[in-house]
């Protein structure tokens, strides 16, 4: 929507090459994908020499380039003449609205703005500041505009889900899904995104593809939480990992609103399955697969596992810190710290208001700015900061508790059942429609049963937020990087 709107307004559809002068818009919404989909090769301007070496011949040869620069960049006249210039600014994009008002509205949803403005532009005429504010409140940030945006985003979500094959494809699906879910929760729109994604994602997780992620190397993400410690050690001399227990992509999308002025790189990572704290957070902090953990069903090994991992790099105990809560003080001389924050998971397990309830709770957390304050404090101490989660969460409806089953359980959660290999769990599998997980990265001496999407072992009909299964909300979680050198 907004990306396509920028593409259309720039006139790119009839141009061979574009020089896009970005006036702070890209920091608020990514629109470059629309140019890539339109056949352009997107190039970020760095300096004259680098551009001439890499791109001058191709530009003169008719290559379709979209060159992104900022107002202070020096673009030589001969290069600029070969491209059609467009200033990507609020003034150019929405000429009938007050640009200063739009610039001040940091929380303004630009997809909503683009949809509303295209619909209403013929009846708008040079609105001043107060008139623009009224227009935003009454026509842009409205349910009827949000419904249009949700419909369009859901169509895109279906397309991305259908085409998804790689882990990066699934990261994009998860991010878009969170975008739709937050918007729908904000405006009280019924939008069953899990029905659009979870079937195809379940097939991915049950296939050999999930297991192959252990061999993936990516400069932007460890891909699996079990590789996070090694990844951070390779990329940072001093770092702190902030583990937001239970934080989904949905939750992060709300929490990051308090990060104004903090330069973040956003990616994602796959949790361990079952997506419960004892399994996935231990794997995250110990840098091991669940099968390598002493006891994946107990959290007692979490801190020792983290310390052993950091020691394996040659760090001394006084350079390692395992901490809980936002206010824990970073010890002097620390080179590797883990902060475990329980706020999100506590709200998940006490949540009966579904995504709307989680939205309200995350907005309260965002307004407290406690996570942002912790990040600023750590960056100020010279630490690179990584924010991630052990697992996410998903809305469920109870189908009954597992009681008196005669099944010998190693672990039982609200979305999963781990049973002795000799136990007869077929009756439970049939009763609850359970999915048998192949035990990827897990001890093959047990059998693993997971609830289907939207189902939990809670009282029949009870609506809850939960985790433990293989929905995309539970498995794919944010992986955020904040570099001390860029602060």
MARVEX-498978 format. One line per 4 residues: number of its first residue (from 1); their letters; for each residue x, z, y of C-alpha. Coordinates in steps of 0.5 Angstrom, whole numbers. Layout:
<pafis>
NUM> A> X Z Y | ...
</pafis>
This chain:
<pafis>
1> XXXX> 0 0 0 | 5 2 6 | 10 -2 3 | 6 -8 2
5> XXXX> 4 -7 9 | 11 -7 12 | 12 -13 8 | 6 -17 11
9> XXXX> 7 -14 18 | 15 -16 18 | 13 -24 16 | 17 -23 10
13> XXXX> 13 -28 6 | 15 -34 10 | 22 -32 11 | 29 -33 7
17> XXXX> 32 -27 10 | 31 -21 14 | 34 -16 18 | 30 -10 18
21> XXXX> 32 -5 23 | 29 2 20 | 27 7 26 | 27 13 21
25> XXXX> 21 10 17 | 25 10 10 | 26 17 10 | 19 18 10
29> XXXX> 17 13 5 | 20 8 1 | 18 1 3 | 24 -3 0
33> XXXX> 21 -4 -7 | 16 -9 -4 | 22 -13 -1 | 25 -13 -8
37> XXXX> 18 -15 -11 | 18 -21 -6 | 24 -24 -9 | 29 -21 -4
41> XXXX> 36 -18 -6 | 36 -11 -2 | 43 -10 2 | 44 -4 6
45> XXXX> 49 -5 12 | 55 -1 12 | 60 -5 16 | 62 -12 18
49> XXXX> 68 -13 14 | 64 -10 7 | 58 -15 9 | 62 -21 10
53> XXXX> 66 -20 4 | 60 -19 -1 | 54 -23 2 | 56 -28 8
57> XXXX> 57 -34 3 | 51 -32 -1 | 47 -31 6 | 50 -38 9
61> XXXX> 48 -41 2 | 41 -39 3 | 40 -33 -1 | 34 -29 0
65> XXXX> 37 -22 3 | 33 -16 6 | 39 -13 10 | 37 -6 12
69> XXXX> 40 -3 18 | 39 3 23 | 39 2 31 | 46 4 32
73> XXXX> 49 -1 27 | 53 -7 30 | 51 -13 27 | 55 -19 29
77> XXXX> 51 -25 33 | 53 -30 28 | 50 -26 22 | 44 -23 26
81> XXXX> 42 -31 27 | 42 -32 20 | 36 -27 19 | 30 -26 22
85> XXXX> 30 -19 25 | 24 -14 24 | 24 -7 27 | 21 -2 22
89> XXXX> 18 3 27 | 11 6 28 | 10 2 35 | 11 -5 31
93> XXXX> 7 -3 25 | 1 1 28 | 1 -2 35 | -6 1 37
97> XXXX> -4 8 36 | 1 13 39 | 8 12 36 | 10 19 39
101> XXXX> 4 22 35 | 5 19 29 | 13 21 29 | 11 28 30
105> XXXX> 6 28 24 | 12 29 19 | 6 31 13 | 2 24 15
109> XXXX> 1 20 9 | 3 13 10 | -1 10 5 | -7 13 8
113> XXXX> -5 11 15 | -4 4 12 | -10 3 9 | -14 6 14
117> XXXX> -11 2 20 | -12 -5 16 | -19 -3 15 | -20 -1 23
121> XXXX> -15 -4 27 | -20 -9 30 | -24 -4 33 | -18 0 36
125> XXXX> -15 -1 42 | -9 3 45 | -11 10 43 | -7 15 47
129> XXXX> -4 22 44 | -11 26 43 | -15 20 41 | -9 18 36
133> XXXX> -10 25 33 | -17 25 33 | -17 18 29 | -12 21 24
137> XXXX> -16 27 23 | -23 23 22 | -21 17 19 | -14 17 16
141> XXXX> -14 24 13 | -21 23 10 | -24 23 3 | -26 16 3
145> XXXX> -19 13 5 | -16 17 0 | -21 15 -6 | -19 8 -4
149> XXXX> -11 10 -4 | -12 13 -11 | -16 7 -14 | -10 3 -12
153> XXXX> -5 8 -14 | -8 8 -21 | -8 1 -22 | -1 1 -21
157> XXXX> 0 7 -25 | -3 3 -31 | 1 -3 -30 | 8 2 -30
161> XXXX> 5 5 -36 | 4 -1 -40 | 11 -4 -38 | 15 2 -39
165> XXXX> 20 2 -44 | 26 6 -42 | 27 13 -39 | 28 10 -32
169> XXXX> 21 7 -33 | 18 13 -35 | 21 17 -29 | 18 12 -25
173> XXXX> 11 13 -28 | 12 21 -28 | 13 21 -20 | 7 16 -19
177> XXXX> 3 20 -23 | 5 26 -19 | 3 22 -13 | -4 21 -15
181> XXXX> -5 28 -18 | -3 31 -11 | -7 26 -7 | -13 27 -12
185> XXXX> -13 35 -11 | -12 35 -4 | -19 31 -3 | -23 33 -9
189> XXXX> -23 27 -12 | -24 26 -20 | -18 22 -23 | -16 23 -30
193> XXXX> -9 20 -30 | -7 24 -36 | -12 19 -40 | -8 13 -37
197> XXXX> -1 15 -39 | -1 20 -44 | -2 16 -50 | 3 11 -49
201> XXXX> 8 17 -47 | 6 20 -54 | 8 14 -57 | 15 14 -54
205> XXXX> 16 21 -55 | 15 20 -63 | 19 14 -63 | 27 14 -64
209> XXXX> 27 12 -57 | 27 20 -55 | 32 21 -60 | 37 16 -57
213> XXXX> 37 19 -50 | 42 24 -52 | 47 18 -52 | 45 16 -45
217> XXXX> 50 16 -39 | 47 16 -32 | 50 17 -25 | 44 20 -22
221> XXXX> 41 25 -28 | 43 28 -34 | 37 25 -37 | 36 31 -42
225> XXXX> 36 38 -40 | 41 40 -45 | 46 35 -42 | 45 38 -35
229> XXXX> 51 43 -35 | 56 38 -37 | 53 33 -32 | 54 38 -26
233> XXXX> 61 40 -28 | 63 33 -28 | 60 32 -21 | 61 38 -17
237> XXXX> 67 43 -17 | 63 49 -15 | 55 49 -16 | 49 53 -17
241> XXXX> 43 51 -21 | 36 53 -19 | 32 53 -25 | 24 53 -23
245> XXXX> 21 56 -29 | 15 51 -31 | 16 47 -25 | 13 40 -26
249> XXXX> 13 33 -22 | 7 35 -18 | 9 42 -16 | 16 39 -13
253> XXXX> 12 34 -9 | 8 40 -6 | 14 45 -5 | 19 39 -2
257> XXXX> 15 39 4 | 18 45 6 | 25 42 5 | 25 38 12
261> XXXX> 32 37 14 | 35 38 7 | 38 32 5 | 36 31 -3
265> XXXX> 37 26 -8 | 31 26 -13 | 31 24 -20 | 28 27 -26
269> XXXX> 30 29 -33 | 27 30 -40 | 26 37 -42 | 27 39 -50
273> XXXX> 21 39 -54 | 17 44 -56 | 17 45 -48 | 17 52 -48
277> XXXX> 22 57 -44 | 26 60 -50 | 27 53 -53 | 28 48 -46
281> XXXX> 31 53 -42 | 36 56 -47 | 38 49 -48 | 39 47 -41
285> XXXX> 43 53 -39 | 47 53 -45 | 49 46 -45 | 46 45 -52
289> XXXX> 41 42 -57 | 36 47 -59 | 39 46 -66 | 45 49 -64
293> XXXX> 42 55 -61 | 43 61 -65 | 35 63 -64 | 31 58 -60
297> XXXX> 25 62 -61 | 28 68 -57 | 30 68 -50 | 35 74 -51
301> XXXX> 41 68 -52 | 40 65 -45 | 45 69 -41 | 50 69 -46
305> XXXX> 49 62 -47 | 50 60 -40 | 56 64 -39 | 60 61 -45
309> XXXX> 58 54 -43 | 62 56 -36 | 67 60 -40 | 69 53 -44
313> XXXX> 71 50 -38 | 76 55 -36 | 72 59 -31 | 73 67 -31
317> XXXX> 67 72 -31 | 68 73 -24 | 67 66 -22 | 60 66 -26
321> XXXX> 54 68 -24 | 47 69 -28 | 42 71 -22 | 34 72 -22
325> XXXX> 30 71 -16 | 31 68 -9 | 34 74 -6 | 40 75 -11
329> XXXX> 47 75 -7 | 52 70 -9 | 58 73 -11 | 64 72 -7
333> XXXX> 69 67 -11 | 63 64 -15 | 64 57 -18 | 58 56 -22
337> XXXX> 51 60 -21 | 45 60 -25 | 39 62 -21 | 32 63 -25
341> XXXX> 26 63 -21 | 19 65 -24 | 14 64 -19 | 11 57 -21
345> XXXX> 11 59 -29 | 7 66 -27 | 2 62 -23 | 1 57 -29
349> XXXX> 0 62 -33 | -5 66 -29 | -8 59 -26 | -16 58 -28
353> XXXX> -17 53 -22 | -14 47 -25 | -9 42 -21 | -13 44 -15
357> XXXX> -11 51 -16 | -4 50 -17 | -4 45 -11 | -6 52 -7
361> XXXX> -1 56 -10 | 4 51 -9 | 2 50 -2 | 3 58 -1
365> XXXX> 10 58 -4 | 12 52 0 | 10 55 7 | 14 61 5
369> XXXX> 20 57 5 | 24 62 0 | 26 56 -4 | 29 52 2
373> XXXX> 32 58 5 | 36 59 -2 | 38 52 -2 | 41 53 5
377> XXXX> 44 59 4 | 48 56 -2 | 50 50 1 | 52 54 7
381> XXXX> 57 58 2 | 60 51 0 | 56 50 -7 | 53 44 -9
385> XXXX> 46 45 -11 | 42 42 -17 | 34 44 -17 | 31 43 -24
389> XXXX> 26 46 -29 | 26 48 -36 | 19 44 -37 | 13 43 -33
393> XXXX> 5 44 -34 | -1 40 -35 | -9 42 -35 | -12 44 -41
397> XXXX> -19 46 -44 | -18 51 -50 | -21 49 -57 | -20 56 -60
401> XXXX> -14 61 -62 | -10 60 -68 | -12 67 -72 | -12 69 -79
405> XXXX> -10 62 -81 | -5 64 -87 | 0 60 -84 | 7 63 -83
409> XXXX> 9 62 -76 | 16 62 -73 | 13 61 -66 | 6 60 -64
413> XXXX> 5 58 -56 | -2 56 -53 | 0 48 -54 | 5 48 -60
417> XXXX> 6 51 -67 | 12 52 -71 | 11 53 -78 | 15 55 -84
421> XXXX> 17 48 -88 | 13 51 -94 | 7 53 -90 | 0 49 -91
425> XXXX> -2 47 -84 | -6 41 -86 | -12 45 -84 | -10 47 -77
429> XXXX> -8 40 -76 | -15 37 -78 | -18 43 -74 | -15 42 -68
433> XXXX> -13 34 -68 | -5 37 -68 | 0 32 -67 | 6 33 -72
437> XXXX> 13 32 -68 | 19 29 -72 | 23 35 -70 | 28 31 -65
441> XXXX> 34 35 -63 | 31 41 -67 | 32 45 -74 | 29 40 -79
445> XXXX> 27 46 -84 | 21 47 -80 | 15 43 -78 | 13 42 -71
449> XXXX> 5 41 -69 | 3 40 -62 | -4 40 -59 | -6 33 -56
453> XXXX> -7 32 -49 | -11 36 -45 | -12 41 -51 | -9 48 -52
457> XXXX> -10 54 -57 | -14 58 -52 | -22 61 -52 | -26 55 -53
461> XXXX> -28 51 -47 | -23 55 -42 | -20 51 -37 | -12 53 -36
465> XXXX> -6 50 -34 | -1 50 -40 | 5 48 -43 | 9 47 -50
469> XXXX> 7 40 -52 | 9 32 -50 | 5 30 -44 | 9 27 -39
473> XXXX> 7 33 -34 | 11 38 -39 | 17 33 -41 | 19 30 -35
477> XXXX> 21 35 -29 | 25 34 -23 | 32 34 -22 | 34 34 -15
481> XXXX> 41 34 -12 | 43 37 -5 | 51 36 -4 | 54 41 1
485> XXX> 59 36 4 | 52 32 7 | 49 39 9
</pafis>
